[in-house]
């Protein structure tokens, strides 16, 4: 946090409120005028998660006679950089595997990293079936004590309860659906975010069938004009999850080689150039990656 904000808050009881977030081009204009943050540290963490170059902030003191009520405006330059996305290149791409084999492969990769090096891991899957298969594969591989630290969104009626429990866990692995990451801000930082597959919507889903029918009626290509753009939005949201929370950003790992090898890979990279850089890795590299991450965290 810059010196201006430090000078502003020292010795004063201030409230911060998020009034509005307005995206304009590559900049996000933000006015804070309420109190979703318990302290200055949480406010700083929120600012560090914003994917933009400059944020405009309004900070107003409590309604108290001791302070002037006029808001103080200044600009905050975000130090957030581009997220590196590591793409596992061993063997088949996960999209070439049947569902059960994909879950087993994902579980094996996760247990190379967690809990030995990465302490708090979020796995984002695209469908309930994938979540159940992955949970079962991990259960087969974990002892009882480690299994108690495994959380699955499907086992909780209310996501906020899952969020609270996992946020209190110093060493946990959470399996969540794509929508779990929307609007969730962890107080305790994540170490690793894994998205095994590119987040394409299931083409047989009712809403996707409707989109396909509409695209045909309008003479548009469903994949290029609907499925691919929607996937890129979800992927960008997932990548942003790696930067959410307190402390350093998390690592981001994908097991889907289409990120690097598909016909639309160049378009994917160009669309996410401002937020992500893509790096191929091998399974033997993962332990070194996580070890270096742990050292940097220390």
N, C-alpha and C positions, 0 to 999 in steps of 0.2 A: 504494500500500500504506500502511496507516495507521501511526501512530507506534508503536503497541504492537509490531507485527511488526518494525519497524526496530530498536527497542530490544532486542527479544528475540534477534535474530540477530547483531547487531553484536559482533564479537570472539569468536564461538562457531561451531564447526563443527557444523552441524545437519543431520540427515537428515530428509526429508519423504516420507511414504508415503501414498498414497491407499488407505485401508482400506475405506471404504464411502461411497457416495453414496445418500442417502435423501431422496426427494422427499416433502414433506408440504404439500399445498395449493400455495400459490404460493412457498413457501420450500423451499430445498434445504439439507439438513443434511449437512455434509461433515466427515469426520475424516481428517486427513492424518497417516499414520504410516509412511511408507516413502520411497523415494527415486527417483521417476520424473523429478525435476527436477535439472538439473545445477547450478543456482545460484538465487539469490534472484530474479533477473530472470524466469526461466522460471516460478517459482512465482507471481509476481505476475501474469504473463500468463495463467496458468491460472485464477486467481481472477477476472480481469476477463472471462473468457468465460462465467461462470456466470450463467444467466438467473434471478436471484432477488434478493431484497432483502437477505437476511442469510445468511451462511455461518458455521457454527461450526467452529472449527479446533482441533486438538490438535497441538502441535509439541513433539517430544521430542529432546533432544540425543543425540549418539552414545553408545553404551555405553562410557563412559569414566569413570574415577574422579574426573576433574577437575570433573564436573558432576553435579548432582542428576539422578536418573532420573525424577523425578515430572513428568508432563506438565503443561504450562501451557495453560489453556483461556481463550479469549476469543472475542468475536464480531467478525466482519469485515463491514462494511457495503459492499456492492458498489455501484460508481458506474456500472454498466452501465445504459444507457438503452434506449429503444425504437428498433429498427432501422427506418429509412425504406426502404420498397420503392418503387422508381421503376418505373412501368408505361408502356411506350412506346405512344403512342396514334396514331402515324402509320399511315395505310393500314389494311389489313386486320389483324385479330388473327391471330397466327401459327397458331392452331388452325383457321382457315379456309383455310389454304394447303395445297397438296399437299406431300409430304415434301421433294422436291428444291427447290422454291421456298422453303420454310421454311428450309432449310439455307443457301441463297444469301442470304436476307434476314438471317439471324443472322450470317453471315460479314461482310456489308456493315456491319452495326451494330458488330460487334466491331472492325473495322478503322478505324472512326471514333474509337475509344477507345484501342486498343492497337496499337502500343506508344507512341503519341505522348504520352499522358497517364497512363494506368494501366499500371504496369509488370508487375504480377503478377496474372493473371486466371485464375479458375477458372470453367469453363462446365459446368454439370450438366445432362445430357440423360437422357431417360427410357428409351431403348432403344439397342441396339447399332447398329441401322440408322441412327438419327439421328446417332450419333457418327461413323459412317463417312461419311455424306453431308456432315456439317459439316467433317470433316477434308479431304475432297476439295474442297469449296468454298473453304476457306482455302488449300489447296495451289495452286489455280488463281490465287489473288490475291496470294500472297506470293512475294517473291524468295527465292533459295536461302538467304541468310544469315538472314532472318527465319523461314523455315520450320524451321530447325534449333532454334528456340526454341519450336516447337509440340510439345506432348506429348499423346498420346492413350492412354487407359487400355487400349484394345483391343490396342495394340502391345506390351504388357508382360504376360508370363506371371504375374509376381508384382507386386501393387500396391505392396508396400513398396519395391521398386526404383524404380518410377515416383515414389513419394513422395520418396525420397532425392534423386533427380536434380532434381526440380522444386524441392525445398526449397533447393537450392544455386543456383538460377537467380535472378538479380536481375531479369531481364526475360523472363518466359515466359508462355505461354498453355497451360492444361491443360484438355483435354476429358475429363471423367470421367462415369461413370454415377452414378446417384443413390446407390448403395451405397458408392461410393468415399468419400463424405463422412462415413460413419459411423465414428467412433472415430479419425479422423485429426486430428492436432494439428500444424499447421505452426509450426516455430520462426521462420521468416521470414514476416512478415505478408502477407496478401493485400491487394490494392488494390481489386479488383472481383470480385464473384460474379454470374454471369449464369445464370439459369434460364429458357431461352426459353419453355418450356411449363409449365403447371401439371402437377405430377407425378402424374397419374392413372395407375394401372396399366393395362396393355393388357387390354381386356375379353376378348380371345380367348385370353389366356394360360391354361394348364391350371388353375393355382390359382384364378384369377379365375372361370373357368367353374364350378369346384366351389363357390365362394362364392355365385355366382348361383343355382346349383341349391339350395343350402342355404337361401338367403333365400326362394326360392319355396316350399319345403317349410314354412318357418316363417311364411309369410304376411307377410314383411317386404319393404320396398322396397330393392332391392340398392343403388341409387345413394345414397339418403339415409342408409341405415344401414350401408353397407359402403364403397362406393367413395369417397364424399365424406369421411367421417372419416379413412380411410386416407390420402387425398391431403393432408388438412390436417396430419397428423402429418409426412409427408415434406416438405411445404412449410416447416413450422416448423423442421425439422432443417436444411434448406437455408439458411433465413434466419439461423439460428444460426451457420452456417459463416462468414458475413460478419464475425462478431465473434471468430473463432478465430484465434489467433496472437499475435505480439508487436505492440505499438504500437496505433495507432488502428484502429477497426473499418473494414472495407471497405464500399464502396457495394454495393448490391444492385439488380439490374436484371432485370425480366421483360418479355418481348415478348408476353405473353398478356393480352389486354384483358378476358378473362373475370373477372379479379380485380376489375375495376371495373364491368363491364357485365352480368354474368350474373345469372340469377334467384337464384343462391345467393351473390351477392357480399356481401350484408349478413351472412349467416351466417358467411362466411369472415372478414370483418372483425371480427365479434364474437368468434369463436373465437380469433383471433390478436391481440386488442386489447392484451394485456399484453406482447407481444413485437414487434409491427410496426405501422407506420403506412404508408398507401398514398398515393402521389402520382403523378398523371398527368404525363407529360412528352412533349415532341415531339423529333424527331430533331435539330432545330436547337439544342435546349437541351443536348444531350449533351456537346458540347465545353465549354460553360461549366460544366456540372456537374463534369466531370473536371478542368478547370483549377482550379476552386475547391478541389476535393479535393486536388489536387497542392500548392496553396499552403498548405492547412491541414496537410498532411503535412510540408511544409518548415518 
